[in-house]
């Protein structure tokens, strides 16, 4: 009888015990340039168009985070808490700490870059504390003009621009184009959210893709009057927005 009990217990222990409760998850953004750690101010970064960039600033808004299971179940992080600013100069900003997530095994993560149009249409009073944060971080042109979704700045040289020349790339609402984009990233292994386990998803954000992704944007061609390449609207902004959707990848997942 004892042997039968043990065998029966083993046959019922298939490792698929119910997963209950809630837990936490960390989403880490690690800014790189073409596979190398991004260093502001001094690091020369080459493009496929023979331009060399020294980047002084990289900031972007991450929003509308969703965690997806293999069975299609989606957990949408509460919208009122789902707007973050990632700043290369602020290490603390690069780790998004998410709480009260239903326990489960998540296989991909989705998020937006920028503030979605639905949120912006709520007006200044509907933005909560994020409006003041965006203003403090200089990620708001003005309320009527809207948010800057990404700020990518520095100086560059090229075969035709020999002296270091300033560049600024700001994405956001321009005319009839809203330029918000979103991405879904498969995880390298499932993020096991448990009351006792807080996974950390390590995301690489490759700054080289901003102007040197599938769409090539040449700063020299935008150096108006020799005063700098200021890309804040026009056809190039739509191309850069398309590039942003390819900027992110998951490097690894810790389940600790």
N, C-alpha and C positions, 0 to 999 in steps of 0.2 A: 504493500500500500504506500509506503514511504517513497519507494522508487517511482511508482505511478504518479504520485503527487508532484515529485520533482520534475518528471518528464512533462507533465501537463503544464506546470508553471513555466518551464522553459519554452514550450511551444506557444504560450500566450504572450511571452515577452519578445515582441518583434521590434522593439525600439521605437514604436510609433505612439508613445503615450501622448495624451492630449497636452497641448501647449496653452497655458492660461496666463491671465494677468497682463500687465503692461511693463514696458521697459524703456530704456533710453537708447539713442543711437547718435554717434558723432559723424559728421560729414566734414572731412578735412580737404581744403583746397590748397594744393601745392603748385605754385606758379613756376613754370619752367620756360626755357626757350630752346626749342628743337632738341629736347632731351637733356639739356644741361640746366642746373639750378639757375634761376633768374637772379642776377645781381644788379641792383639799380645803380645808375650813375657812372660806373666805370667799365662795365663789361661790354666789349664790342660784339654785336650780334649781326651776323650776315644774313642777307636774304638771297633768294635765287635770282633776283634782278640786280645783283652786284651793288646793293646798297648796304651800308653798315650803320646800325642803330645803336645808340646808347640810350637806354630807357630810364627815365626819371620817375615815372608814375604808372602804376597799373591798378585800377580800381574797377569793380563791377558789382552790379546788384544781382543777387541770387534770390529767386522767389518761387512760390507755388511748388513746394517740394512734395513729391509723391513716391511712395515705396510700393513696389509691385511684387506679388508672389507668383510662383510658377503656374498656379491654377487660374490666374487672371484677377485675383482679388487685389484691390488697390486701397492703400491707406493714404488719404490726402491729409497732409499736415494742416492744422487750422489756419485758414487764410489770414486771419488777423495777426498771427505770429510768424508768418511765412515770408518775411522780407528782411534780407540781410545785405550788408555791404562787406565785400571781401577787399582788403587793402593790403598790398604787398609790403607797405611800411609798418603794418600793425599785425604782429603775429597772432594775437588773440582773436582778431577778426577772421582768421583763416580756418578756425575750427567752429563749426556750427553745431551747437549742442541741442539735440531734439529730445523732447520728453513726452511721456504718456503715449507711447506707441504700442499698439496691440502686439503681444508676443506672437512671434511667427518667424518663418524662414523667408527672407526677401531676396529676390534674385536680380532686381534691377532698380535703379533710382531715376526719377525724372525731376527736372526743375527748369525754370525759366531764367533767361538773362534779361533783366530789366523789370519794370513794373508793368503788368498787363493793363491793357486799355480799359477793361472793366473796372479795375481798381482806380485808375486815374479819373474815370468819369464820375466817381463818387465825390469829387471836388476836394478842395483843400481840407475842409472839415472832416472828410471821411478817411483821411490818411493816418489818423492816429499819431503815435509818436514818431513814425518813420519819416514824416515830412521834415521835422526838425533835424533828425539825424542826417537825412540827405542834404539839407541845407548846410549843416556843419561840415559835411564831407565834400562840399562843392560838387554834389551830384544832382543839382537842380539848376536849370538855366533861369527859370522864373516859373511861377505857377502856370501861367497861360502857355508858356513854351514847353513845360513838362520836365521830366527827369532826364538826366544823363544816365543811360544804362551802363555805359562803359567809358572810362577815361584812360587813354593810352597816350603817353606823352614822353618827349625826350628830344634828342637831336640826331641828325643823320648826315652822312656824306655819301657821295656816289661818284661815278666817273665824270659826271657833268656838274656836280655840286661839291667842290673841293673843300670848302670851309664848313665846319659844323653848323648846321641850320636846324632851327626848331621844327618840330612836327607836333601836331595835336590831332588825335582821332577821338571824337566823341560820338557815340551812337545814342539814338533816342527818337522822339517824335519829330518828324520834319514834314510840314505840309500835310498831304493826305497819307503819308507813309508813317506807320507807327514803329516799325523796326524792332518789335519785340520778337524774341525767338525762344524756343525751348528745346531741350535735349532729353533723350532717354539713354541711359548707360547700363549695359549688362554688367553684372558684378563678376569678378573672377571666381568667387565662391559665395555661397549664400551668407547673408548677414543674419545671424541667429539672435534675434531680439528676445530676451528673457528678463524676468525680474532680477536675475542674478548675472546676466551677461549684457554688456554694452558694446555692441560692435562699433568699429571705426572704419568707415569707407574712405580710402585714400584716393582722392581725385587729382590727377595731373591736369593743369590748365596751361596749355602750350601757347604762349604769347606770340610765337612766330606765325601761328595760323591767322592772326587778326588781319594782316595785310598780305601774307605770303602763304595762304591756304590754297584751296581749289581755285579761288579767284585771286589774281595777282593785282595788287594796287601799288603803283610805283609812286613813291613820295616825290621824286624829282619832277614828275609830270604834274604835280599839284603844288609846286613851289611858286605860287603866284607872286609875280613881281620880285622874286628873290627874297621875300620877307618870311617865308616859312610855308610848310605844307599843312594847311588847316582843313581837315576833312570833318565836317560837321553836318553835311547835307549832300544833296545831289546823287547822281547815279552810283558813285562809289560807296555810299553808305549802305545801300541795299546789298551790294556785293560783300561788304564787310560783315553785315548781319548774317548772310549765308555762311560766311567763314566761321562765325562764332559758334554755329551749331556743330562744327567739327573740331572745336578747340579743346574739348574735354574728353578724358578717358579715365577709367578706373585702373589704378595700378595694382592695388591689392586690398584685401579686407581682413581686418583683425577681429577675431571673436574672443574677447578677453572679459 
